[in-house]
Amino acid sequence: MQLPAHILERLRQLTCLPHSTRVQFRLPDGSDFYLQVQRDSGRDSLDGSDCVAIEAQQIEGLAASSDLDLEMSYDTLQDIIGGRLSARHAFLLGDIRYTGNRELAAALADLFAVH
């Protein structure tokens, strides 16, 4: 499964991400993937002010070590990405289980808008 470009773009705008993080998505159908997110604060913007660039890359399989593991069904992930289900609501219903960084999990829930 490939996350849509608009989700990755919103991820690049998060301010609470650590310098480097891995978020593992575990799906029971075996289509596991993870996001490798790198923050590069060494760049300068065109106007001379410091800016923070975030690079997000989706990689198939399992990460050697991850900061956050999210476990859910493929259908739950599809509904969240499609805006039909709130990630927070899915978590409260028990449709998403997580281990790892709680603050990162809360921040990622804000990436997915519900229609």
A tleap script that builds the chain and sets N, CA, C and O, in Angstrom:
source leaprc.protein.ff14SB
mol = sequence {
  NMET GLN LEU PRO ALA HIE ILE LEU GLU ARG
  LEU ARG GLN LEU THR CYS LEU PRO HIE SER
  THR ARG VAL GLN PHE ARG LEU PRO ASP GLY
  SER ASP PHE TYR LEU GLN VAL GLN ARG ASP
  SER GLY ARG ASP SER LEU ASP GLY SER ASP
  CYS VAL ALA ILE GLU ALA GLN GLN ILE GLU
  GLY LEU ALA ALA SER SER ASP LEU ASP LEU
  GLU MET SER TYR ASP THR LEU GLN ASP ILE
  ILE GLY GLY ARG LEU SER ALA ARG HIE ALA
  PHE LEU LEU GLY ASP ILE ARG TYR THR GLY
  ASN ARG GLU LEU ALA ALA ALA LEU ALA ASP
  LEU PHE ALA VAL CHIE
}
set mol.1.N position { 0.848 -1.183 0.000 }
set mol.1.CA position { 0.000 0.000 0.000 }
set mol.1.C position { 0.885 1.233 0.000 }
set mol.1.O position { 1.854 1.308 0.755 }
set mol.2.N position { 0.562 2.178 -0.824 }
set mol.2.CA position { 1.302 3.438 -0.913 }
set mol.2.C position { 0.459 4.546 -0.301 }
set mol.2.O position { -0.702 4.724 -0.671 }
set mol.3.N position { 1.044 5.297 0.640 }
set mol.3.CA position { 0.333 6.433 1.200 }
set mol.3.C position { 0.219 7.522 0.150 }
set mol.3.O position { 1.169 7.750 -0.599 }
set mol.4.N position { -0.916 8.198 0.078 }
set mol.4.CA position { -1.079 9.264 -0.915 }
set mol.4.C position { -0.117 10.419 -0.679 }
set mol.4.O position { 0.330 10.654 0.443 }
set mol.5.N position { 0.193 11.130 -1.746 }
set mol.5.CA position { 1.145 12.252 -1.685 }
set mol.5.C position { 0.703 13.328 -0.701 }
set mol.5.O position { 1.545 13.926 -0.031 }
set mol.6.N position { -0.616 13.590 -0.597 }
set mol.6.CA position { -1.068 14.653 0.303 }
set mol.6.C position { -0.820 14.291 1.768 }
set mol.6.O position { -0.626 15.185 2.591 }
set mol.7.N position { -0.822 13.004 2.110 }
set mol.7.CA position { -0.512 12.579 3.482 }
set mol.7.C position { 0.974 12.788 3.760 }
set mol.7.O position { 1.344 13.296 4.818 }
set mol.8.N position { 1.824 12.397 2.815 }
set mol.8.CA position { 3.264 12.594 2.998 }
set mol.8.C position { 3.601 14.076 3.079 }
set mol.8.O position { 4.488 14.468 3.837 }
set mol.9.N position { 2.904 14.904 2.307 }
set mol.9.CA position { 3.139 16.344 2.352 }
set mol.9.C position { 2.750 16.913 3.716 }
set mol.9.O position { 3.467 17.753 4.261 }
set mol.10.N position { 1.627 16.468 4.270 }
set mol.10.CA position { 1.223 16.929 5.595 }
set mol.10.C position { 2.210 16.447 6.662 }
set mol.10.O position { 2.465 17.151 7.639 }
set mol.11.N position { 2.760 15.255 6.474 }
set mol.11.CA position { 3.770 14.736 7.395 }
set mol.11.C position { 4.987 15.641 7.413 }
set mol.11.O position { 5.572 15.874 8.471 }
set mol.12.N position { 5.371 16.145 6.270 }
set mol.12.CA position { 6.530 17.037 6.177 }
set mol.12.C position { 6.307 18.349 6.923 }
set mol.12.O position { 7.267 19.060 7.219 }
set mol.13.N position { 5.047 18.680 7.233 }
set mol.13.CA position { 4.740 19.933 7.919 }
set mol.13.C position { 4.636 19.782 9.435 }
set mol.13.O position { 4.461 20.774 10.141 }
set mol.14.N position { 4.742 18.550 9.945 }
set mol.14.CA position { 4.669 18.360 11.393 }
set mol.14.C position { 5.897 18.969 12.067 }
set mol.14.O position { 7.017 18.828 11.575 }
set mol.15.N position { 5.685 19.635 13.173 }
set mol.15.CA position { 6.801 20.281 13.875 }
set mol.15.C position { 7.304 19.469 15.054 }
set mol.15.O position { 8.372 19.769 15.587 }
set mol.16.N position { 6.569 18.450 15.477 }
set mol.16.CA position { 6.941 17.720 16.685 }
set mol.16.C position { 7.796 16.488 16.409 }
set mol.16.O position { 8.113 15.751 17.342 }
set mol.17.N position { 8.174 16.247 15.173 }
set mol.17.CA position { 8.942 15.052 14.854 }
set mol.17.C position { 10.369 15.152 15.376 }
set mol.17.O position { 10.981 16.218 15.311 }
set mol.18.N position { 10.901 14.048 15.893 }
set mol.18.CA position { 12.318 14.044 16.259 }
set mol.18.C position { 13.190 14.138 15.007 }
set mol.18.O position { 12.678 14.102 13.888 }
set mol.19.N position { 14.502 14.258 15.194 }
set mol.19.CA position { 15.428 14.398 14.062 }
set mol.19.C position { 15.271 13.255 13.063 }
set mol.19.O position { 15.267 13.475 11.852 }
set mol.20.N position { 15.145 12.050 13.575 }
set mol.20.CA position { 14.984 10.886 12.711 }
set mol.20.C position { 14.005 9.937 13.386 }
set mol.20.O position { 14.091 9.703 14.592 }
set mol.21.N position { 13.092 9.402 12.625 }
set mol.21.CA position { 12.112 8.481 13.204 }
set mol.21.C position { 11.666 7.466 12.178 }
set mol.21.O position { 11.720 7.712 10.973 }
set mol.22.N position { 11.225 6.321 12.670 }
set mol.22.CA position { 10.640 5.281 11.823 }
set mol.22.C position { 9.285 4.918 12.399 }
set mol.22.O position { 9.150 4.643 13.592 }
set mol.23.N position { 8.287 4.921 11.531 }
set mol.23.CA position { 6.930 4.530 11.926 }
set mol.23.C position { 6.571 3.283 11.140 }
set mol.23.O position { 6.466 3.314 9.914 }
set mol.24.N position { 6.383 2.182 11.861 }
set mol.24.CA position { 6.061 0.895 11.243 }
set mol.24.C position { 4.551 0.721 11.165 }
set mol.24.O position { 3.852 0.909 12.161 }
set mol.25.N position { 4.040 0.362 9.984 }
set mol.25.CA position { 2.640 0.024 9.792 }
set mol.25.C position { 2.568 -1.489 9.617 }
set mol.25.O position { 3.133 -2.038 8.670 }
set mol.26.N position { 1.874 -2.158 10.529 }
set mol.26.CA position { 1.722 -3.616 10.456 }
set mol.26.C position { 0.288 -3.942 10.056 }
set mol.26.O position { -0.668 -3.578 10.741 }
set mol.27.N position { 0.164 -4.639 8.926 }
set mol.27.CA position { -1.142 -5.008 8.395 }
set mol.27.C position { -1.229 -6.533 8.333 }
set mol.27.O position { -0.287 -7.182 7.880 }
set mol.28.N position { -2.349 -7.118 8.783 }
set mol.28.CA position { -2.440 -8.579 8.852 }
set mol.28.C position { -2.338 -9.288 7.511 }
set mol.28.O position { -2.070 -10.489 7.478 }
set mol.29.N position { -2.544 -8.585 6.408 }
set mol.29.CA position { -2.435 -9.244 5.102 }
set mol.29.C position { -0.986 -9.352 4.624 }
set mol.29.O position { -0.728 -9.852 3.529 }
set mol.30.N position { -0.042 -8.883 5.443 }
set mol.30.CA position { 1.369 -9.016 5.103 }
set mol.30.C position { 1.934 -7.872 4.296 }
set mol.30.O position { 3.093 -7.937 3.886 }
set mol.31.N position { 1.165 -6.824 4.050 }
set mol.31.CA position { 1.667 -5.691 3.268 }
set mol.31.C position { 2.254 -4.618 4.195 }
set mol.31.O position { 1.942 -3.433 4.073 }
set mol.32.N position { 3.108 -5.059 5.118 }
set mol.32.CA position { 3.727 -4.147 6.069 }
set mol.32.C position { 4.633 -3.142 5.356 }
set mol.32.O position { 5.257 -3.451 4.342 }
set mol.33.N position { 4.684 -1.934 5.916 }
set mol.33.CA position { 5.595 -0.914 5.408 }
set mol.33.C position { 5.943 0.017 6.559 }
set mol.33.O position { 5.288 0.013 7.601 }
set mol.34.N position { 6.982 0.813 6.353 }
set mol.34.CA position { 7.315 1.817 7.356 }
set mol.34.C position { 7.692 3.119 6.687 }
set mol.34.O position { 8.089 3.160 5.522 }
set mol.35.N position { 7.556 4.181 7.461 }
set mol.35.CA position { 7.960 5.502 7.010 }
set mol.35.C position { 9.276 5.848 7.676 }
set mol.35.O position { 9.392 5.786 8.900 }
set mol.36.N position { 10.261 6.211 6.884 }
set mol.36.CA position { 11.534 6.716 7.387 }
set mol.36.C position { 11.479 8.226 7.239 }
set mol.36.O position { 11.388 8.740 6.124 }
set mol.37.N position { 11.533 8.936 8.350 }
set mol.37.CA position { 11.401 10.388 8.337 }
set mol.37.C position { 12.693 11.002 8.875 }
set mol.37.O position { 13.134 10.681 9.979 }
set mol.38.N position { 13.284 11.879 8.086 }
set mol.38.CA position { 14.518 12.581 8.460 }
set mol.38.C position { 14.272 14.077 8.477 }
set mol.38.O position { 13.641 14.620 7.571 }
set mol.39.N position { 14.759 14.728 9.483 }
set mol.39.CA position { 14.658 16.178 9.594 }
set mol.39.C position { 16.036 16.756 9.269 }
set mol.39.O position { 17.042 16.327 9.834 }
set mol.40.N position { 16.076 17.729 8.359 }
set mol.40.CA position { 17.330 18.388 7.988 }
set mol.40.C position { 17.218 19.867 8.316 }
set mol.40.O position { 16.636 20.635 7.550 }
set mol.41.N position { 17.779 20.269 9.459 }
set mol.41.CA position { 17.678 21.673 9.872 }
set mol.41.C position { 18.881 22.485 9.410 }
set mol.41.O position { 19.004 23.655 9.772 }
set mol.42.N position { 19.758 21.900 8.632 }
set mol.42.CA position { 20.943 22.605 8.194 }
set mol.42.C position { 20.752 23.477 6.969 }
set mol.42.O position { 21.664 24.214 6.596 }
set mol.43.N position { 19.605 23.415 6.340 }
set mol.43.CA position { 19.358 24.198 5.129 }
set mol.43.C position { 18.926 25.607 5.472 }
set mol.43.O position { 18.361 25.850 6.538 }
set mol.44.N position { 19.187 26.515 4.589 }
set mol.44.CA position { 18.713 27.894 4.716 }
set mol.44.C position { 17.653 28.136 3.654 }
set mol.44.O position { 17.737 27.606 2.546 }
set mol.45.N position { 16.665 28.933 3.995 }
set mol.45.CA position { 15.631 29.270 3.021 }
set mol.45.C position { 16.124 30.392 2.122 }
set mol.45.O position { 17.195 30.951 2.360 }
set mol.46.N position { 15.362 30.723 1.101 }
set mol.46.CA position { 15.749 31.767 0.154 }
set mol.46.C position { 15.842 33.139 0.813 }
set mol.46.O position { 16.626 33.981 0.374 }
set mol.47.N position { 15.049 33.376 1.864 }
set mol.47.CA position { 15.076 34.687 2.506 }
set mol.47.C position { 16.128 34.787 3.608 }
set mol.47.O position { 16.180 35.790 4.320 }
set mol.48.N position { 16.967 33.761 3.756 }
set mol.48.CA position { 18.050 33.813 4.734 }
set mol.48.C position { 17.694 33.248 6.093 }
set mol.48.O position { 18.587 33.056 6.918 }
set mol.49.N position { 16.426 32.975 6.360 }
set mol.49.CA position { 16.044 32.415 7.646 }
set mol.49.C position { 16.244 30.906 7.636 }
set mol.49.O position { 16.228 30.271 6.582 }
set mol.50.N position { 16.433 30.345 8.820 }
set mol.50.CA position { 16.578 28.897 8.913 }
set mol.50.C position { 15.239 28.235 8.625 }
set mol.50.O position { 14.193 28.746 9.023 }
set mol.51.N position { 15.269 27.115 7.944 }
set mol.51.CA position { 14.058 26.351 7.721 }
set mol.51.C position { 14.373 24.895 8.018 }
set mol.51.O position { 15.534 24.488 8.006 }
set mol.52.N position { 13.356 24.130 8.279 }
set mol.52.CA position { 13.523 22.716 8.565 }
set mol.52.C position { 12.857 21.928 7.451 }
set mol.52.O position { 11.647 22.023 7.243 }
set mol.53.N position { 13.654 21.156 6.744 }
set mol.53.CA position { 13.124 20.306 5.682 }
set mol.53.C position { 12.935 18.908 6.247 }
set mol.53.O position { 13.794 18.400 6.969 }
set mol.54.N position { 11.816 18.291 5.918 }
set mol.54.CA position { 11.538 16.936 6.378 }
set mol.54.C position { 11.394 16.053 5.152 }
set mol.54.O position { 10.603 16.339 4.254 }
set mol.55.N position { 12.161 14.989 5.128 }
set mol.55.CA position { 12.106 14.026 4.051 }
set mol.55.C position { 11.389 12.792 4.565 }
set mol.55.O position { 11.794 12.232 5.583 }
set mol.56.N position { 10.344 12.358 3.897 }
set mol.56.CA position { 9.588 11.169 4.290 }
set mol.56.C position { 9.627 10.164 3.159 }
set mol.56.O position { 9.287 10.480 2.018 }
set mol.57.N position { 10.042 8.959 3.481 }
set mol.57.CA position { 10.151 7.912 2.475 }
set mol.57.C position { 9.400 6.681 2.973 }
set mol.57.O position { 9.584 6.269 4.118 }
set mol.58.N position { 8.566 6.097 2.137 }
set mol.58.CA position { 7.836 4.883 2.482 }
set mol.58.C position { 8.602 3.684 1.937 }
set mol.58.O position { 8.981 3.649 0.766 }
set mol.59.N position { 8.826 2.686 2.823 }
set mol.59.CA position { 9.617 1.520 2.459 }
set mol.59.C position { 8.820 0.262 2.805 }
set mol.59.O position { 8.267 0.159 3.900 }
set mol.60.N position { 8.761 -0.691 1.876 }
set mol.60.CA position { 8.054 -1.943 2.129 }
set mol.60.C position { 8.806 -2.792 3.142 }
set mol.60.O position { 10.032 -2.731 3.234 }
set mol.61.N position { 8.056 -3.586 3.901 }
set mol.61.CA position { 8.656 -4.528 4.837 }
set mol.61.C position { 8.675 -4.014 6.264 }
set mol.61.O position { 7.908 -3.128 6.642 }
set mol.62.N position { 9.578 -4.598 7.047 }
set mol.62.CA position { 9.688 -4.272 8.464 }
set mol.62.C position { 10.958 -3.482 8.738 }
set mol.62.O position { 12.011 -3.776 8.172 }
set mol.63.N position { 10.860 -2.491 9.595 }
set mol.63.CA position { 12.026 -1.701 9.997 }
set mol.63.C position { 12.832 -2.489 11.021 }
set mol.63.O position { 12.276 -3.242 11.821 }
set mol.64.N position { 14.146 -2.307 10.987 }
set mol.64.CA position { 15.003 -2.974 11.966 }
set mol.64.C position { 14.635 -2.533 13.381 }
set mol.64.O position { 14.594 -3.351 14.301 }
set mol.65.N position { 14.374 -1.269 13.547 }
set mol.65.CA position { 13.875 -0.740 14.822 }
set mol.65.C position { 12.994 0.447 14.487 }
set mol.65.O position { 13.312 1.235 13.596 }
set mol.66.N position { 11.887 0.573 15.203 }
set mol.66.CA position { 10.970 1.674 14.909 }
set mol.66.C position { 10.659 2.422 16.192 }
set mol.66.O position { 10.728 1.865 17.288 }
set mol.67.N position { 10.317 3.687 16.039 }
set mol.67.CA position { 9.938 4.516 17.177 }
set mol.67.C position { 8.472 4.323 17.533 }
set mol.67.O position { 8.064 4.550 18.672 }
set mol.68.N position { 7.687 3.903 16.553 }
set mol.68.CA position { 6.256 3.714 16.740 }
set mol.68.C position { 5.793 2.587 15.830 }
set mol.68.O position { 6.101 2.578 14.638 }
set mol.69.N position { 5.054 1.639 16.391 }
set mol.69.CA position { 4.440 0.568 15.610 }
set mol.69.C position { 2.935 0.769 15.641 }
set mol.69.O position { 2.344 0.897 16.713 }
set mol.70.N position { 2.319 0.797 14.479 }
set mol.70.CA position { 0.865 0.913 14.357 }
set mol.70.C position { 0.350 -0.368 13.722 }
set mol.70.O position { 0.778 -0.745 12.631 }
set mol.71.N position { -0.571 -1.035 14.408 }
set mol.71.CA position { -1.132 -2.275 13.892 }
set mol.71.C position { -2.617 -2.076 13.653 }
set mol.71.O position { -3.355 -1.657 14.544 }
set mol.72.N position { -3.041 -2.386 12.434 }
set mol.72.CA position { -4.445 -2.204 12.056 }
set mol.72.C position { -4.736 -3.039 10.825 }
set mol.72.O position { -3.817 -3.544 10.180 }
set mol.73.N position { -6.010 -3.186 10.496 }
set mol.73.CA position { -6.371 -3.914 9.283 }
set mol.73.C position { -6.155 -3.015 8.067 }
set mol.73.O position { -6.091 -1.790 8.176 }
set mol.74.N position { -6.046 -3.651 6.926 }
set mol.74.CA position { -5.920 -2.925 5.665 }
set mol.74.C position { -7.129 -2.020 5.453 }
set mol.74.O position { -6.984 -0.876 5.024 }
set mol.75.N position { -8.331 -2.535 5.756 }
set mol.75.CA position { -9.556 -1.756 5.574 }
set mol.75.C position { -9.568 -0.522 6.476 }
set mol.75.O position { -9.999 0.552 6.055 }
set mol.76.N position { -9.099 -0.673 7.710 }
set mol.76.CA position { -9.041 0.477 8.620 }
set mol.76.C position { -8.114 1.542 8.064 }
set mol.76.O position { -8.453 2.725 8.065 }
set mol.77.N position { -6.939 1.127 7.584 }
set mol.77.CA position { -5.996 2.089 7.009 }
set mol.77.C position { -6.605 2.771 5.779 }
set mol.77.O position { -6.465 3.983 5.611 }
set mol.78.N position { -7.272 2.008 4.927 }
set mol.78.CA position { -7.923 2.576 3.742 }
set mol.78.C position { -8.982 3.603 4.136 }
set mol.78.O position { -9.071 4.668 3.526 }
set mol.79.N position { -9.786 3.288 5.154 }
set mol.79.CA position { -10.833 4.214 5.602 }
set mol.79.C position { -10.240 5.486 6.199 }
set mol.79.O position { -10.786 6.574 6.014 }
set mol.80.N position { -9.132 5.354 6.907 }
set mol.80.CA position { -8.478 6.533 7.496 }
set mol.80.C position { -7.886 7.403 6.396 }
set mol.80.O position { -8.085 8.618 6.384 }
set mol.81.N position { -7.159 6.784 5.473 }
set mol.81.CA position { -6.546 7.537 4.374 }
set mol.81.C position { -7.618 8.188 3.507 }
set mol.81.O position { -7.439 9.312 3.037 }
set mol.82.N position { -8.729 7.489 3.294 }
set mol.82.CA position { -9.811 8.012 2.471 }
set mol.82.C position { -10.669 9.060 3.156 }
set mol.82.O position { -11.562 9.631 2.529 }
set mol.83.N position { -10.415 9.323 4.434 }
set mol.83.CA position { -11.161 10.341 5.150 }
set mol.83.C position { -12.523 9.888 5.640 }
set mol.83.O position { -13.346 10.715 6.032 }
set mol.84.N position { -12.773 8.584 5.622 }
set mol.84.CA position { -14.068 8.056 6.067 }
set mol.84.C position { -14.062 7.687 7.551 }
set mol.84.O position { -15.120 7.452 8.134 }
set mol.85.N position { -12.871 7.634 8.165 }
set mol.85.CA position { -12.740 7.230 9.561 }
set mol.85.C position { -11.657 8.070 10.223 }
set mol.85.O position { -10.572 8.246 9.669 }
set mol.86.N position { -11.949 8.575 11.384 }
set mol.86.CA position { -10.970 9.325 12.166 }
set mol.86.C position { -9.965 8.352 12.789 }
set mol.86.O position { -10.358 7.331 13.352 }
set mol.87.N position { -8.686 8.665 12.690 }
set mol.87.CA position { -7.662 7.823 13.299 }
set mol.87.C position { -7.852 7.766 14.813 }
set mol.87.O position { -7.665 6.710 15.418 }
set mol.88.N position { -8.216 8.870 15.420 }
set mol.88.CA position { -8.464 8.884 16.870 }
set mol.88.C position { -9.652 7.989 17.229 }
set mol.88.O position { -9.603 7.250 18.213 }
set mol.89.N position { -10.707 8.057 16.436 }
set mol.89.CA position { -11.886 7.234 16.680 }
set mol.89.C position { -11.534 5.752 16.518 }
set mol.89.O position { -11.954 4.923 17.326 }
set mol.90.N position { -10.776 5.425 15.492 }
set mol.90.CA position { -10.365 4.035 15.261 }
set mol.90.C position { -9.542 3.520 16.440 }
set mol.90.O position { -9.692 2.368 16.847 }
set mol.91.N position { -8.676 4.367 16.987 }
set mol.91.CA position { -7.885 3.966 18.149 }
set mol.91.C position { -8.801 3.698 19.347 }
set mol.91.O position { -8.648 2.690 20.035 }
set mol.92.N position { -9.750 4.604 19.591 }
set mol.92.CA position { -10.658 4.434 20.729 }
set mol.92.C position { -11.527 3.187 20.588 }
set mol.92.O position { -11.898 2.572 21.588 }
set mol.93.N position { -11.849 2.815 19.356 }
set mol.93.CA position { -12.630 1.602 19.106 }
set mol.93.C position { -11.774 0.332 19.191 }
set mol.93.O position { -12.305 -0.778 19.176 }
set mol.94.N position { -10.465 0.497 19.278 }
set mol.94.CA position { -9.577 -0.662 19.315 }
set mol.94.C position { -9.183 -1.172 17.953 }
set mol.94.O position { -8.596 -2.249 17.844 }
set mol.95.N position { -9.493 -0.420 16.899 }
set mol.95.CA position { -9.139 -0.827 15.543 }
set mol.95.C position { -7.671 -0.563 15.223 }
set mol.95.O position { -7.129 -1.132 14.275 }
set mol.96.N position { -7.032 0.294 16.004 }
set mol.96.CA position { -5.604 0.571 15.855 }
set mol.96.C position { -4.943 0.293 17.200 }
set mol.96.O position { -5.394 0.769 18.242 }
set mol.97.N position { -3.883 -0.473 17.156 }
set mol.97.CA position { -3.073 -0.699 18.354 }
set mol.97.C position { -1.692 -0.112 18.081 }
set mol.97.O position { -1.174 -0.213 16.969 }
set mol.98.N position { -1.105 0.497 19.097 }
set mol.98.CA position { 0.218 1.068 18.895 }
set mol.98.C position { 1.132 0.714 20.061 }
set mol.98.O position { 0.679 0.474 21.180 }
set mol.99.N position { 2.420 0.688 19.771 }
set mol.99.CA position { 3.457 0.584 20.788 }
set mol.99.C position { 4.519 1.595 20.405 }
set mol.99.O position { 4.810 1.798 19.227 }
set mol.100.N position { 5.088 2.217 21.407 }
set mol.100.CA position { 6.146 3.187 21.151 }
set mol.100.C position { 5.769 4.579 21.590 }
set mol.100.O position { 5.048 4.757 22.572 }
set mol.101.N position { 6.249 5.557 20.869 }
set mol.101.CA position { 6.157 6.972 21.201 }
set mol.101.C position { 4.722 7.490 21.147 }
set mol.101.O position { 4.147 7.627 20.067 }
set mol.102.N position { 4.150 7.775 22.304 }
set mol.102.CA position { 2.756 8.220 22.411 }
set mol.102.C position { 2.535 9.579 21.756 }
set mol.102.O position { 1.524 9.780 21.083 }
set mol.103.N position { 3.474 10.525 21.945 }
set mol.103.CA position { 3.328 11.858 21.357 }
set mol.103.C position { 3.347 11.789 19.832 }
set mol.103.O position { 2.601 12.502 19.161 }
set mol.104.N position { 4.190 10.941 19.302 }
set mol.104.CA position { 4.254 10.763 17.854 }
set mol.104.C position { 2.944 10.158 17.334 }
set mol.104.O position { 2.444 10.572 16.288 }
set mol.105.N position { 2.397 9.196 18.049 }
set mol.105.CA position { 1.115 8.597 17.648 }
set mol.105.C position { 0.007 9.645 17.616 }
set mol.105.O position { -0.802 9.667 16.689 }
set mol.106.N position { -0.030 10.512 18.626 }
set mol.106.CA position { -1.051 11.565 18.673 }
set mol.106.C position { -0.871 12.550 17.524 }
set mol.106.O position { -1.854 12.988 16.925 }
set mol.107.N position { 0.372 12.901 17.210 }
set mol.107.CA position { 0.636 13.837 16.116 }
set mol.107.C position { 0.237 13.235 14.773 }
set mol.107.O position { -0.303 13.938 13.919 }
set mol.108.N position { 0.492 11.958 14.580 }
set mol.108.CA position { 0.146 11.320 13.310 }
set mol.108.C position { -1.360 11.237 13.118 }
set mol.108.O position { -1.843 11.283 11.987 }
set mol.109.N position { -2.104 11.117 14.204 }
set mol.109.CA position { -3.568 11.068 14.094 }
set mol.109.C position { -4.104 12.360 13.479 }
set mol.109.O position { -5.134 12.348 12.806 }
set mol.110.N position { -3.406 13.472 13.709 }
set mol.110.CA position { -3.831 14.751 13.160 }
set mol.110.C position { -3.583 14.896 11.661 }
set mol.110.O position { -4.076 15.838 11.041 }
set mol.111.N position { -2.826 13.974 11.077 }
set mol.111.CA position { -2.526 14.048 9.643 }
set mol.111.C position { -3.724 13.700 8.783 }
set mol.111.O position { -3.797 14.112 7.626 }
set mol.112.N position { -4.657 12.950 9.330 }
set mol.112.CA position { -5.728 12.375 8.529 }
set mol.112.C position { -7.029 13.118 8.784 }
set mol.112.O position { -7.620 12.993 9.856 }
set mol.113.N position { -7.471 13.882 7.814 }
set mol.113.CA position { -8.711 14.637 7.936 }
set mol.113.C position { -9.891 13.736 7.599 }
set mol.113.O position { -9.814 12.901 6.698 }
set mol.114.N position { -10.979 13.915 8.332 }
set mol.114.CA position { -12.199 13.148 8.088 }
set mol.114.C position { -13.158 14.032 7.313 }
set mol.114.O position { -13.339 15.204 7.645 }
set mol.115.N position { -13.779 13.466 6.268 }
set mol.115.CA position { -14.732 14.222 5.435 }
set mol.115.C position { -16.115 14.121 6.004 }
set mol.115.O position { -17.055 14.689 5.447 }
savepdb mol mol.pdb
quit
